[in-house]
Amino acid sequence: METQTPFDRKGTPIGRVRGLGSAHRGPHHWLLQRFTGAGNLLLALYLVFSVLLLPDLSYDSAFRWLSQPAGALPMALLIVSVFWHARLGLQVMIEDYVHGPGRRFAVILVLNLATFAGAAFALLCVARIVATAVGLDMTQGIMQAMQAGRPGGAL
């Protein structure tokens, strides 16, 4: 029978930890949280300054701004970034505080579904604003063309 010395692989703290999981994904997850956080900050600042530069804070002014690419694209990027950042942070909390592999899997599955559903709904709302504005522009153009073709501009 062999006796273990303090320098044996299983007797050291690192030896006891080896084989208990991957340590390769932590830095990637940490970096993703930092990148999405920085993106949130930049996009939120852009949003704040853009709103402050609007001529007034009426619904029509905000609608016109959000229907343009300079308003809709950063808003869509902010939505994606905020929901992704929230999902990453909540995933870390779940991994730390929810015990049991089956329960953890279920909670992370619900988290992913809620995150994707929330982001999809928000993006759909932005797309609807853009589509409504495009539809209004097309409708106004058609109405003007119809009025131009009729005598006296009457319909």
Residue pairs with C-beta under 8 A, 6 or more apart in sequence:
4 10
4 11
5 11
6 12
8 15
9 15
9 18
10 16
29 88
29 92
32 84
32 88
33 85
33 88
33 89
33 92
36 81
36 84
36 85
36 88
37 85
39 77
39 81
39 85
40 78
40 81
40 82
40 85
43 74
43 77
43 78
43 81
44 78
46 74
47 74
47 75
47 78
50 65
50 70
50 71
50 74
51 57
51 62
51 65
54 61
54 62
54 65
55 61
63 129
63 133
64 133
65 71
66 72
66 75
66 126
66 129
66 130
67 129
67 130
67 132
67 133
67 134
72 126
72 129
72 130
75 126
76 123
76 126
79 119
79 122
79 123
79 126
80 119
80 123
83 115
83 116
83 118
83 119
83 122
84 115
84 119
86 115
87 111
87 112
87 115
90 111
91 108
91 111
94 104
94 107
94 108
94 111
95 104
98 104
98 107
146 155
147 153
147 154
147 155
